[in-house]
Amino acid sequence: MKFTEEHEWLRVEGDLVTVGITRHASEQLGDVVFVELPGPGTKVAKGDEVAVIESVKAASDILAPVDGEIVEVNDAIVDSPGKVNEDPMGDAWFFKMTLSDISILDSFMDEAEYGELVG
């Protein structure tokens, strides 16, 4: 897995990247009450706002970590936003996307580096 400074995780699965938020991010947000995801087929550029997550404490935008296209979204977290708090690093992924350039993943943090960031 790779991690961003915006507390997103990226897991490479073949030619797709699955994106979600880290446990640290879900804990900082508190109880998640609403999630809005992009539609499949949405083309995004790194830094674009692609999803919205609201909790009892705050609302946050999820940014596209890389350039690419959204190919699948996790409707389960739209229907049950609390899943983001229960399993942020697993079943509560946000979307899957293709990448314009897979080598960009080399610029992200690994788990140990992310641990230092939030430690």
VEXLOMI-52803 format. One record per atom (N, C-alpha, C): residue number from 1; atom name; x, y, z. Coordinates in pm, 1 decimal, decimal comma. Atoms other than C-alpha are relative to their C-alpha. Layout:
<recs>
<rec kedren="NUM" zalum="CA" u="X" v="Y" w="Z"/>
...
</recs>
This chain:
<recs>
<rec kedren="1" zalum="N" u="83,1" v="-118,5" w="0,0"/>
<rec kedren="1" zalum="CA" u="0,0" v="0,0" w="0,0"/>
<rec kedren="1" zalum="C" u="87,2" v="124,4" w="0,0"/>
<rec kedren="2" zalum="N" u="-64,4" v="-131,2" w="-0,8"/>
<rec kedren="2" zalum="CA" u="95,8" v="359,9" w="-53,2"/>
<rec kedren="2" zalum="C" u="-91,9" v="97,0" w="73,1"/>
<rec kedren="3" zalum="N" u="75,4" v="-95,8" w="-79,2"/>
<rec kedren="3" zalum="CA" u="-15,2" v="662,6" w="148,9"/>
<rec kedren="3" zalum="C" u="30,7" v="142,2" w="-44,8"/>
<rec kedren="4" zalum="N" u="-19,0" v="-140,1" w="35,1"/>
<rec kedren="4" zalum="CA" u="-65,4" v="1032,6" w="80,4"/>
<rec kedren="4" zalum="C" u="4,1" v="84,4" w="126,9"/>
<rec kedren="5" zalum="N" u="-1,5" v="-92,4" w="-113,1"/>
<rec kedren="5" zalum="CA" u="-11,3" v="1331,2" w="307,2"/>
<rec kedren="5" zalum="C" u="-141,5" v="44,0" w="36,9"/>
<rec kedren="6" zalum="N" u="140,4" v="-33,3" w="-25,8"/>
<rec kedren="6" zalum="CA" u="-390,0" v="1385,3" w="281,1"/>
<rec kedren="6" zalum="C" u="-71,5" v="-116,5" w="69,4"/>
<rec kedren="7" zalum="N" u="50,8" v="113,7" w="-77,1"/>
<rec kedren="7" zalum="CA" u="-436,5" v="1055,1" w="473,4"/>
<rec kedren="7" zalum="C" u="-89,9" v="-92,4" w="-82,4"/>
<rec kedren="8" zalum="N" u="64,8" v="97,9" w="86,0"/>
<rec kedren="8" zalum="CA" u="-552,8" v="845,7" w="180,1"/>
<rec kedren="8" zalum="C" u="95,5" v="-116,9" w="-18,6"/>
<rec kedren="9" zalum="N" u="-82,4" v="116,2" w="32,6"/>
<rec kedren="9" zalum="CA" u="-432,0" v="493,9" w="109,1"/>
<rec kedren="9" zalum="C" u="-31,8" v="-43,0" w="-142,0"/>
<rec kedren="10" zalum="N" u="13,5" v="48,7" w="136,1"/>
<rec kedren="10" zalum="CA" u="-377,4" v="341,7" w="-232,8"/>
<rec kedren="10" zalum="C" u="51,4" v="-143,4" w="-3,7"/>
<rec kedren="11" zalum="N" u="-39,6" v="139,5" w="12,6"/>
<rec kedren="11" zalum="CA" u="-368,5" v="-31,1" w="-301,4"/>
<rec kedren="11" zalum="C" u="-7,5" v="-37,4" w="-147,8"/>
<rec kedren="12" zalum="N" u="-7,0" v="39,0" w="141,0"/>
<rec kedren="12" zalum="CA" u="-256,6" v="-153,4" w="-644,0"/>
<rec kedren="12" zalum="C" u="-51,4" v="-142,2" w="-14,2"/>
<rec kedren="13" zalum="N" u="57,8" v="130,9" w="29,1"/>
<rec kedren="13" zalum="CA" u="-460,2" v="-444,1" w="-779,6"/>
<rec kedren="13" zalum="C" u="-3,4" v="-15,6" w="-151,9"/>
<rec kedren="14" zalum="N" u="-9,9" v="11,6" w="145,2"/>
<rec kedren="14" zalum="CA" u="-348,7" v="-531,5" w="-1130,8"/>
<rec kedren="14" zalum="C" u="21,5" v="137,4" w="-60,0"/>
<rec kedren="15" zalum="N" u="-14,6" v="-132,5" w="60,9"/>
<rec kedren="15" zalum="CA" u="-401,2" v="-220,8" w="-1342,9"/>
<rec kedren="15" zalum="C" u="-92,3" v="103,4" w="64,5"/>
<rec kedren="16" zalum="N" u="86,6" v="-92,1" w="-73,3"/>
<rec kedren="16" zalum="CA" u="-637,8" v="-60,4" w="-1089,3"/>
<rec kedren="16" zalum="C" u="63,3" v="40,2" w="132,2"/>
<rec kedren="17" zalum="N" u="-40,0" v="-45,1" w="-132,8"/>
<rec kedren="17" zalum="CA" u="-573,1" v="142,2" w="-777,7"/>
<rec kedren="17" zalum="C" u="-127,3" v="23,8" w="80,3"/>
<rec kedren="18" zalum="N" u="111,4" v="-21,7" w="-91,2"/>
<rec kedren="18" zalum="CA" u="-820,2" v="124,5" w="-489,7"/>
<rec kedren="18" zalum="C" u="40,8" v="109,5" w="97,2"/>
<rec kedren="19" zalum="N" u="-29,6" v="-115,9" w="-84,7"/>
<rec kedren="19" zalum="CA" u="-840,2" v="445,1" w="-282,4"/>
<rec kedren="19" zalum="C" u="-98,6" v="5,1" w="116,4"/>
<rec kedren="20" zalum="N" u="82,1" v="-18,4" w="-118,8"/>
<rec kedren="20" zalum="CA" u="-967,9" v="496,9" w="71,0"/>
<rec kedren="20" zalum="C" u="68,4" v="96,8" w="94,0"/>
<rec kedren="21" zalum="N" u="-65,2" v="-85,0" w="-99,7"/>
<rec kedren="21" zalum="CA" u="-892,4" v="697,6" w="382,5"/>
<rec kedren="21" zalum="C" u="58,0" v="-88,9" w="109,4"/>
<rec kedren="22" zalum="N" u="-70,0" v="77,2" w="-102,1"/>
<rec kedren="22" zalum="CA" u="-662,3" v="581,4" w="659,7"/>
<rec kedren="22" zalum="C" u="-78,9" v="-4,7" w="130,5"/>
<rec kedren="23" zalum="N" u="60,6" v="9,2" w="-133,4"/>
<rec kedren="23" zalum="CA" u="-763,6" v="474,6" w="1008,1"/>
<rec kedren="23" zalum="C" u="19,5" v="131,9" w="75,0"/>
<rec kedren="24" zalum="N" u="-27,3" v="-128,3" w="-66,1"/>
<rec kedren="24" zalum="CA" u="-598,5" v="792,5" w="1137,4"/>
<rec kedren="24" zalum="C" u="-102,0" v="105,1" w="-45,2"/>
<rec kedren="25" zalum="N" u="96,2" v="-97,5" w="51,6"/>
<rec kedren="25" zalum="CA" u="-823,3" v="1003,8" w="911,4"/>
<rec kedren="25" zalum="C" u="-139,8" v="-27,3" w="53,5"/>
<rec kedren="26" zalum="N" u="135,4" v="32,0" w="-47,7"/>
<rec kedren="26" zalum="CA" u="-1139,1" v="818,3" w="1013,5"/>
<rec kedren="26" zalum="C" u="-14,3" v="31,8" w="149,0"/>
<rec kedren="27" zalum="N" u="4,4" v="-32,1" w="-142,8"/>
<rec kedren="27" zalum="CA" u="-1050,8" v="862,1" w="1382,2"/>
<rec kedren="27" zalum="C" u="-6,9" v="151,2" w="21,6"/>
<rec kedren="28" zalum="N" u="2,1" v="-145,3" w="-12,1"/>
<rec kedren="28" zalum="CA" u="-987,6" v="1234,4" w="1333,5"/>
<rec kedren="28" zalum="C" u="-136,4" v="57,0" w="-38,1"/>
<rec kedren="29" zalum="N" u="132,2" v="-46,5" w="43,0"/>
<rec kedren="29" zalum="CA" u="-1322,1" v="1275,4" w="1156,1"/>
<rec kedren="29" zalum="C" u="-108,0" v="-26,0" w="103,9"/>
<rec kedren="30" zalum="N" u="107,4" v="40,2" w="-90,3"/>
<rec kedren="30" zalum="CA" u="-1525,5" v="1099,9" w="1422,3"/>
<rec kedren="30" zalum="C" u="-104,5" v="-78,7" w="-77,8"/>
<rec kedren="31" zalum="N" u="105,0" v="81,9" w="61,4"/>
<rec kedren="31" zalum="CA" u="-1855,5" v="931,1" w="1335,6"/>
<rec kedren="31" zalum="C" u="-39,9" v="54,7" w="-136,4"/>
<rec kedren="32" zalum="N" u="33,9" v="-39,6" w="136,9"/>
<rec kedren="32" zalum="CA" u="-1904,8" v="946,2" w="958,0"/>
<rec kedren="32" zalum="C" u="-149,7" v="-20,4" w="-21,2"/>
<rec kedren="33" zalum="N" u="145,2" v="4,7" w="18,0"/>
<rec kedren="33" zalum="CA" u="-2265,8" v="1025,9" w="866,5"/>
<rec kedren="33" zalum="C" u="-43,7" v="13,7" w="-146,0"/>
<rec kedren="34" zalum="N" u="36,5" v="-20,3" w="140,2"/>
<rec kedren="34" zalum="CA" u="-2253,7" v="1096,5" w="490,7"/>
<rec kedren="34" zalum="C" u="123,1" v="-16,6" w="-87,6"/>
<rec kedren="35" zalum="N" u="-106,5" v="13,6" w="99,1"/>
<rec kedren="35" zalum="CA" u="-2041,7" v="997,6" w="190,8"/>
<rec kedren="35" zalum="C" u="-61,5" v="21,4" w="-138,2"/>
<rec kedren="36" zalum="N" u="40,8" v="-21,7" w="138,7"/>
<rec kedren="36" zalum="CA" u="-2080,7" v="1124,9" w="-165,9"/>
<rec kedren="36" zalum="C" u="118,1" v="-37,2" w="-88,5"/>
<rec kedren="37" zalum="N" u="-106,4" v="49,9" w="86,7"/>
<rec kedren="37" zalum="CA" u="-1880,0" v="949,4" w="-437,3"/>
<rec kedren="37" zalum="C" u="-23,0" v="43,4" w="-144,4"/>
<rec kedren="38" zalum="N" u="14,6" v="-34,3" w="141,5"/>
<rec kedren="38" zalum="CA" u="-1810,9" v="1030,6" w="-803,2"/>
<rec kedren="38" zalum="C" u="-62,5" v="-115,9" w="-76,4"/>
<rec kedren="39" zalum="N" u="53,8" v="106,4" w="83,9"/>
<rec kedren="39" zalum="CA" u="-1970,9" v="834,7" w="-1082,5"/>
<rec kedren="39" zalum="C" u="109,8" v="-71,0" w="-76,1"/>
<rec kedren="40" zalum="N" u="-95,8" v="70,0" w="85,5"/>
<rec kedren="40" zalum="CA" u="-1783,9" v="564,2" w="-1269,6"/>
<rec kedren="40" zalum="C" u="9,2" v="70,9" w="-135,4"/>
<rec kedren="41" zalum="N" u="-22,9" v="-69,0" w="126,2"/>
<rec kedren="41" zalum="CA" u="-1630,3" v="706,9" w="-1584,8"/>
<rec kedren="41" zalum="C" u="49,8" v="142,3" w="17,0"/>
<rec kedren="42" zalum="N" u="-47,6" v="-135,5" w="-27,6"/>
<rec kedren="42" zalum="CA" u="-1532,0" v="1032,7" w="-1415,3"/>
<rec kedren="42" zalum="C" u="151,0" v="5,3" w="-18,6"/>
<rec kedren="43" zalum="N" u="-143,6" v="-21,0" w="17,9"/>
<rec kedren="43" zalum="CA" u="-1191,1" v="1149,7" w="-1536,2"/>
<rec kedren="43" zalum="C" u="44,8" v="105,7" w="100,8"/>
<rec kedren="44" zalum="N" u="-47,8" v="-90,4" w="-104,5"/>
<rec kedren="44" zalum="CA" u="-987,4" v="1318,1" w="-1263,4"/>
<rec kedren="44" zalum="C" u="147,1" v="31,2" w="-19,3"/>
<rec kedren="45" zalum="N" u="-140,7" v="-39,2" w="-3,8"/>
<rec kedren="45" zalum="CA" u="-660,8" v="1502,9" w="-1226,9"/>
<rec kedren="45" zalum="C" u="42,6" v="4,8" w="146,3"/>
<rec kedren="46" zalum="N" u="-51,9" v="-2,8" w="-136,7"/>
<rec kedren="46" zalum="CA" u="-440,2" v="1484,3" w="-920,1"/>
<rec kedren="46" zalum="C" u="-41,2" v="130,5" w="67,7"/>
<rec kedren="47" zalum="N" u="41,1" v="-116,1" w="-76,5"/>
<rec kedren="47" zalum="CA" u="-580,0" v="1719,4" w="-655,8"/>
<rec kedren="47" zalum="C" u="-145,4" v="39,6" w="-19,1"/>
<rec kedren="48" zalum="N" u="142,5" v="-28,5" w="18,2"/>
<rec kedren="48" zalum="CA" u="-935,7" v="1729,3" w="-793,2"/>
<rec kedren="48" zalum="C" u="-80,0" v="-51,6" w="119,2"/>
<rec kedren="49" zalum="N" u="92,4" v="48,1" w="-101,8"/>
<rec kedren="49" zalum="CA" u="-1211,4" v="1702,8" w="-534,8"/>
<rec kedren="49" zalum="C" u="-87,8" v="-105,4" w="-65,2"/>
<rec kedren="50" zalum="N" u="74,8" v="108,5" w="63,7"/>
<rec kedren="50" zalum="CA" u="-1370,1" v="1365,1" w="-610,8"/>
<rec kedren="50" zalum="C" u="-106,2" v="-62,3" w="89,1"/>
<rec kedren="51" zalum="N" u="98,9" v="56,6" w="-91,5"/>
<rec kedren="51" zalum="CA" u="-1567,0" v="1270,1" w="-301,9"/>
<rec kedren="51" zalum="C" u="-14,1" v="93,6" w="119,3"/>
<rec kedren="52" zalum="N" u="25,8" v="-79,4" w="-120,0"/>
<rec kedren="52" zalum="CA" u="-1720,5" v="1429,9" w="5,8"/>
<rec kedren="52" zalum="C" u="-31,9" v="-96,4" w="112,6"/>
<rec kedren="53" zalum="N" u="27,9" v="80,6" w="-118,7"/>
<rec kedren="53" zalum="CA" u="-1724,1" v="1282,2" w="352,6"/>
<rec kedren="53" zalum="C" u="-36,0" v="96,0" w="112,8"/>
<rec kedren="54" zalum="N" u="43,7" v="-84,7" w="-110,9"/>
<rec kedren="54" zalum="CA" u="-1915,1" v="1434,1" w="643,2"/>
<rec kedren="54" zalum="C" u="-10,6" v="-84,2" w="126,1"/>
<rec kedren="55" zalum="N" u="9,2" v="66,3" w="-129,8"/>
<rec kedren="55" zalum="CA" u="-1893,4" v="1344,2" w="1008,2"/>
<rec kedren="55" zalum="C" u="-70,1" v="93,7" w="96,0"/>
<rec kedren="56" zalum="N" u="60,9" v="-85,7" w="-100,8"/>
<rec kedren="56" zalum="CA" u="-2041,1" v="1478,5" w="1327,0"/>
<rec kedren="56" zalum="C" u="89,7" v="119,4" w="32,3"/>
<rec kedren="57" zalum="N" u="-95,2" v="-106,8" w="-29,5"/>
<rec kedren="57" zalum="CA" u="-1727,2" v="1694,8" w="1356,8"/>
<rec kedren="57" zalum="C" u="24,6" v="94,6" w="-117,4"/>
<rec kedren="58" zalum="N" u="-45,8" v="-81,1" w="112,8"/>
<rec kedren="58" zalum="CA" u="-1652,6" v="1815,4" w="1003,2"/>
<rec kedren="58" zalum="C" u="-40,5" v="-61,7" w="-132,8"/>
<rec kedren="59" zalum="N" u="14,8" v="49,7" w="136,8"/>
<rec kedren="59" zalum="CA" u="-1691,2" v="1783,4" w="629,6"/>
<rec kedren="59" zalum="C" u="136,8" v="10,0" w="-66,1"/>
<rec kedren="60" zalum="N" u="-129,4" v="1,1" w="67,1"/>
<rec kedren="60" zalum="CA" u="-1391,4" v="1693,0" w="415,7"/>
<rec kedren="60" zalum="C" u="-17,4" v="-45,3" w="-143,6"/>
<rec kedren="61" zalum="N" u="-3,5" v="45,7" w="138,1"/>
<rec kedren="61" zalum="CA" u="-1317,1" v="1652,1" w="50,4"/>
<rec kedren="61" zalum="C" u="108,1" v="-105,6" w="-13,6"/>
<rec kedren="62" zalum="N" u="-100,1" v="99,5" w="35,3"/>
<rec kedren="62" zalum="CA" u="-1138,3" v="1345,5" w="-77,2"/>
<rec kedren="62" zalum="C" u="55,3" v="42,3" w="-135,6"/>
<rec kedren="63" zalum="N" u="-64,1" v="-46,8" w="122,1"/>
<rec kedren="63" zalum="CA" u="-887,1" v="1448,6" w="-342,4"/>
<rec kedren="63" zalum="C" u="52,2" v="-116,7" w="-82,1"/>
<rec kedren="64" zalum="N" u="-58,5" v="101,3" w="87,5"/>
<rec kedren="64" zalum="CA" u="-779,2" v="1246,7" w="-642,5"/>
<rec kedren="64" zalum="C" u="150,1" v="-3,5" w="26,0"/>
<rec kedren="65" zalum="N" u="-143,5" v="6,8" w="-28,1"/>
<rec kedren="65" zalum="CA" u="-430,6" v="1120,9" w="-551,2"/>
<rec kedren="65" zalum="C" u="85,0" v="-0,2" w="-126,4"/>
<rec kedren="66" zalum="N" u="-72,4" v="11,2" w="127,5"/>
<rec kedren="66" zalum="CA" u="-334,4" v="1074,7" w="-918,6"/>
<rec kedren="66" zalum="C" u="-96,1" v="34,6" w="-114,3"/>
<rec kedren="67" zalum="N" u="80,6" v="-16,7" w="121,0"/>
<rec kedren="67" zalum="CA" u="-455,0" v="1143,9" w="-1271,8"/>
<rec kedren="67" zalum="C" u="-53,4" v="-136,1" w="-41,7"/>
<rec kedren="68" zalum="N" u="54,3" v="126,6" w="47,0"/>
<rec kedren="68" zalum="CA" u="-688,1" v="877,4" w="-1405,6"/>
<rec kedren="68" zalum="C" u="-149,4" v="6,3" w="-18,5"/>
<rec kedren="69" zalum="N" u="144,4" v="9,4" w="18,6"/>
<rec kedren="69" zalum="CA" u="-1044,4" v="757,6" w="-1440,2"/>
<rec kedren="69" zalum="C" u="-60,1" v="-89,6" w="106,7"/>
<rec kedren="70" zalum="N" u="73,5" v="79,3" w="-98,6"/>
<rec kedren="70" zalum="CA" u="-1285,7" v="636,3" w="-1173,5"/>
<rec kedren="70" zalum="C" u="-73,5" v="-110,4" w="-76,1"/>
<rec kedren="71" zalum="N" u="65,9" v="110,6" w="70,2"/>
<rec kedren="71" zalum="CA" u="-1403,6" v="290,2" w="-1279,2"/>
<rec kedren="71" zalum="C" u="-100,9" v="-74,4" w="87,6"/>
<rec kedren="72" zalum="N" u="92,5" v="66,9" w="-91,0"/>
<rec kedren="72" zalum="CA" u="-1588,1" v="167,2" w="-969,2"/>
<rec kedren="72" zalum="C" u="-5,9" v="79,4" w="129,7"/>
<rec kedren="73" zalum="N" u="14,4" v="-65,5" w="-130,3"/>
<rec kedren="73" zalum="CA" u="-1726,8" v="316,4" w="-647,8"/>
<rec kedren="73" zalum="C" u="-62,0" v="-98,2" w="98,3"/>
<rec kedren="74" zalum="N" u="48,8" v="88,0" w="-106,1"/>
<rec kedren="74" zalum="CA" u="-1817,5" v="156,8" w="-316,0"/>
<rec kedren="74" zalum="C" u="-133,1" v="52,8" w="53,0"/>
<rec kedren="75" zalum="N" u="132,9" v="-45,5" w="-41,2"/>
<rec kedren="75" zalum="CA" u="-2192,8" v="211,9" w="-284,4"/>
<rec kedren="75" zalum="C" u="-34,0" v="-39,5" w="143,1"/>
<rec kedren="76" zalum="N" u="28,5" v="44,7" w="-136,6"/>
<rec kedren="76" zalum="CA" u="-2188,7" v="26,1" w="48,8"/>
<rec kedren="76" zalum="C" u="27,1" v="110,5" w="101,8"/>
<rec kedren="77" zalum="N" u="-28,5" v="-106,1" w="-96,6"/>
<rec kedren="77" zalum="CA" u="-2032,6" v="328,2" w="222,9"/>
<rec kedren="77" zalum="C" u="-93,1" v="119,5" w="-18,4"/>
<rec kedren="78" zalum="N" u="101,5" v="-103,3" w="19,5"/>
<rec kedren="78" zalum="CA" u="-2289,9" v="561,2" w="67,7"/>
<rec kedren="78" zalum="C" u="-125,1" v="-39,1" w="78,3"/>
<rec kedren="79" zalum="N" u="117,6" v="51,2" w="-70,0"/>
<rec kedren="79" zalum="CA" u="-2569,5" v="343,1" w="206,0"/>
<rec kedren="79" zalum="C" u="21,4" v="-8,3" w="151,7"/>
<rec kedren="80" zalum="N" u="-33,2" v="14,7" w="-142,7"/>
<rec kedren="80" zalum="CA" u="-2393,3" v="288,8" w="542,0"/>
<rec kedren="80" zalum="C" u="132,7" v="70,1" w="28,8"/>
<rec kedren="81" zalum="N" u="-124,6" v="-76,0" w="-18,3"/>
<rec kedren="81" zalum="CA" u="-2137,5" v="567,8" w="602,0"/>
<rec kedren="81" zalum="C" u="82,5" v="-42,1" w="121,3"/>
<rec kedren="82" zalum="N" u="-71,9" v="43,0" w="-119,4"/>
<rec kedren="82" zalum="CA" u="-2046,8" v="426,9" w="945,1"/>
<rec kedren="82" zalum="C" u="104,5" v="-106,0" w="-27,4"/>
<rec kedren="83" zalum="N" u="-101,1" v="99,8" w="36,9"/>
<rec kedren="83" zalum="CA" u="-1852,0" v="151,3" w="766,6"/>
<rec kedren="83" zalum="C" u="138,3" v="62,6" w="-10,7"/>
<rec kedren="84" zalum="N" u="-128,8" v="-68,8" w="11,3"/>
<rec kedren="84" zalum="CA" u="-1580,7" v="413,0" w="711,7"/>
<rec kedren="84" zalum="C" u="72,3" v="-1,2" w="134,1"/>
<rec kedren="85" zalum="N" u="-61,4" v="5,7" w="-132,6"/>
<rec kedren="85" zalum="CA" u="-1520,9" v="415,5" w="1087,5"/>
<rec kedren="85" zalum="C" u="33,8" v="-142,8" w="40,3"/>
<rec kedren="86" zalum="N" u="-18,6" v="139,4" w="-38,7"/>
<rec kedren="86" zalum="CA" u="-1549,7" v="37,9" w="1122,4"/>
<rec kedren="86" zalum="C" u="118,5" v="-66,2" w="-68,9"/>
<rec kedren="87" zalum="N" u="-104,4" v="70,1" w="75,7"/>
<rec kedren="87" zalum="CA" u="-1308,4" v="-72,5" w="848,3"/>
<rec kedren="87" zalum="C" u="58,3" v="89,6" w="-109,6"/>
<rec kedren="88" zalum="N" u="-47,5" v="-95,5" w="100,1"/>
<rec kedren="88" zalum="CA" u="-1141,3" v="226,2" w="677,9"/>
<rec kedren="88" zalum="C" u="108,7" v="-54,3" w="-92,9"/>
<rec kedren="89" zalum="N" u="-111,4" v="50,9" w="80,4"/>
<rec kedren="89" zalum="CA" u="-846,1" v="24,2" w="551,3"/>
<rec kedren="89" zalum="C" u="-38,0" v="-125,7" w="-79,1"/>
<rec kedren="90" zalum="N" u="42,7" v="122,5" w="67,1"/>
<rec kedren="90" zalum="CA" u="-1053,9" v="-262,5" w="410,6"/>
<rec kedren="90" zalum="C" u="-126,9" v="19,2" w="-79,6"/>
<rec kedren="91" zalum="N" u="127,1" v="-1,5" w="71,7"/>
<rec kedren="91" zalum="CA" u="-1419,7" v="-289,6" w="315,6"/>
<rec kedren="91" zalum="C" u="-54,2" v="139,8" w="-28,6"/>
<rec kedren="92" zalum="N" u="51,8" v="-135,7" w="18,1"/>
<rec kedren="92" zalum="CA" u="-1475,6" v="87,5" w="335,7"/>
<rec kedren="92" zalum="C" u="84,3" v="82,3" w="-98,4"/>
<rec kedren="93" zalum="N" u="-70,7" v="-73,3" w="104,9"/>
<rec kedren="93" zalum="CA" u="-1269,8" v="177,8" w="28,4"/>
<rec kedren="93" zalum="C" u="-98,7" v="94,1" w="-69,2"/>
<rec kedren="94" zalum="N" u="86,0" v="-100,4" w="62,8"/>
<rec kedren="94" zalum="CA" u="-1402,4" v="475,4" w="-168,2"/>
<rec kedren="94" zalum="C" u="-21,8" v="-25,8" w="-149,0"/>
<rec kedren="95" zalum="N" u="14,5" v="21,8" w="143,6"/>
<rec kedren="95" zalum="CA" u="-1329,6" v="413,9" w="-535,4"/>
<rec kedren="95" zalum="C" u="122,0" v="-72,0" w="-55,1"/>
<rec kedren="96" zalum="N" u="-109,6" v="61,8" w="74,3"/>
<rec kedren="96" zalum="CA" u="-1117,6" v="224,4" w="-784,6"/>
<rec kedren="96" zalum="C" u="19,2" v="81,9" w="-125,8"/>
<rec kedren="97" zalum="N" u="-29,5" v="-81,2" w="116,9"/>
<rec kedren="97" zalum="CA" u="-943,1" v="401,7" w="-1066,3"/>
<rec kedren="97" zalum="C" u="116,0" v="-57,5" w="-80,6"/>
<rec kedren="98" zalum="N" u="-114,6" v="29,9" w="84,3"/>
<rec kedren="98" zalum="CA" u="-711,5" v="349,0" w="-1358,6"/>
<rec kedren="98" zalum="C" u="95,1" v="119,1" w="10,7"/>
<rec kedren="99" zalum="N" u="-100,2" v="-106,3" w="-8,1"/>
<rec kedren="99" zalum="CA" u="-390,3" v="550,4" w="-1368,2"/>
<rec kedren="99" zalum="C" u="50,9" v="36,1" w="-138,0"/>
<rec kedren="100" zalum="N" u="-65,1" v="-43,0" w="123,3"/>
<rec kedren="100" zalum="CA" u="-243,8" v="757,3" w="-1646,8"/>
<rec kedren="100" zalum="C" u="145,1" v="-47,4" w="-1,5"/>
<rec kedren="101" zalum="N" u="-141,1" v="36,7" w="-10,2"/>
<rec kedren="101" zalum="CA" u="105,5" v="670,6" w="-1519,1"/>
<rec kedren="101" zalum="C" u="22,6" v="-70,9" w="134,0"/>
<rec kedren="102" zalum="N" u="-12,9" v="77,9" w="-123,8"/>
<rec kedren="102" zalum="CA" u="155,9" v="390,4" w="-1264,7"/>
<rec kedren="102" zalum="C" u="128,6" v="32,5" w="76,0"/>
<rec kedren="103" zalum="N" u="-125,9" v="-31,0" w="-68,4"/>
<rec kedren="103" zalum="CA" u="512,8" v="505,0" w="-1187,7"/>
<rec kedren="103" zalum="C" u="-17,1" v="113,1" w="102,3"/>
<rec kedren="104" zalum="N" u="25,6" v="-107,3" w="-96,4"/>
<rec kedren="104" zalum="CA" u="361,6" v="801,3" w="-998,6"/>
<rec kedren="104" zalum="C" u="-11,8" v="-54,3" w="142,1"/>
<rec kedren="105" zalum="N" u="16,6" v="59,2" w="-132,8"/>
<rec kedren="105" zalum="CA" u="295,8" v="560,6" w="-710,6"/>
<rec kedren="105" zalum="C" u="131,3" v="-3,1" w="78,0"/>
<rec kedren="106" zalum="N" u="-129,9" v="-0,1" w="-66,8"/>
<rec kedren="106" zalum="CA" u="669,2" v="560,1" w="-636,5"/>
<rec kedren="106" zalum="C" u="21,6" v="125,7" w="84,5"/>
<rec kedren="107" zalum="N" u="-19,3" v="-125,7" w="-72,1"/>
<rec kedren="107" zalum="CA" u="634,1" v="916,8" w="-507,8"/>
<rec kedren="107" zalum="C" u="-78,0" v="6,2" w="132,3"/>
<rec kedren="108" zalum="N" u="78,5" v="0,4" w="-122,6"/>
<rec kedren="108" zalum="CA" u="395,0" v="820,7" w="-225,9"/>
<rec kedren="108" zalum="C" u="71,9" v="-73,6" w="112,5"/>
<rec kedren="109" zalum="N" u="-60,7" v="61,4" w="-117,4"/>
<rec kedren="109" zalum="CA" u="480,7" v="707,0" w="127,1"/>
<rec kedren="109" zalum="C" u="-38,0" v="-147,5" w="11,5"/>
<rec kedren="110" zalum="N" u="35,9" v="136,5" w="-35,9"/>
<rec kedren="110" zalum="CA" u="499,3" v="344,5" w="231,2"/>
<rec kedren="110" zalum="C" u="-55,4" v="3,3" w="142,9"/>
<rec kedren="111" zalum="N" u="64,4" v="4,7" w="-131,0"/>
<rec kedren="111" zalum="CA" u="341,7" v="227,3" w="557,9"/>
<rec kedren="111" zalum="C" u="88,0" v="56,0" w="112,0"/>
<rec kedren="112" zalum="N" u="-90,7" v="-47,9" w="-104,6"/>
<rec kedren="112" zalum="CA" u="650,4" v="298,8" w="771,3"/>
<rec kedren="112" zalum="C" u="11,9" v="152,9" w="-4,9"/>
<rec kedren="113" zalum="N" u="-10,2" v="-146,3" w="12,8"/>
<rec kedren="113" zalum="CA" u="684,4" v="653,5" w="633,3"/>
<rec kedren="113" zalum="C" u="-129,0" v="69,2" w="45,7"/>
<rec kedren="114" zalum="N" u="127,3" v="-58,9" w="-43,0"/>
<rec kedren="114" zalum="CA" u="313,9" v="720,2" w="688,0"/>
<rec kedren="114" zalum="C" u="-12,4" v="-7,6" w="153,2"/>
<rec kedren="115" zalum="N" u="1,8" v="13,3" w="-145,8"/>
<rec kedren="115" zalum="CA" u="345,0" v="589,8" w="1044,5"/>
<rec kedren="115" zalum="C" u="80,1" v="110,9" w="67,3"/>
<rec kedren="116" zalum="N" u="-80,0" v="-109,5" w="-53,8"/>
<rec kedren="116" zalum="CA" u="617,7" v="847,5" w="1105,3"/>
<rec kedren="116" zalum="C" u="-75,4" v="133,3" w="-10,6"/>
<rec kedren="117" zalum="N" u="74,5" v="-123,5" w="21,7"/>
<rec kedren="117" zalum="CA" u="395,8" v="1122,7" w="963,6"/>
<rec kedren="117" zalum="C" u="-106,8" v="20,9" w="107,0"/>
<rec kedren="118" zalum="N" u="109,9" v="-14,6" w="-95,9"/>
<rec kedren="118" zalum="CA" u="105,4" v="1051,1" w="1198,0"/>
<rec kedren="118" zalum="C" u="41,1" v="-34,7" w="142,9"/>
<rec kedren="119" zalum="N" u="-46,8" v="46,4" w="-130,9"/>
<rec kedren="119" zalum="CA" u="314,1" v="911,8" w="1485,3"/>
<rec kedren="119" zalum="C" u="11,4" v="109,2" w="98,5"/>
</recs>
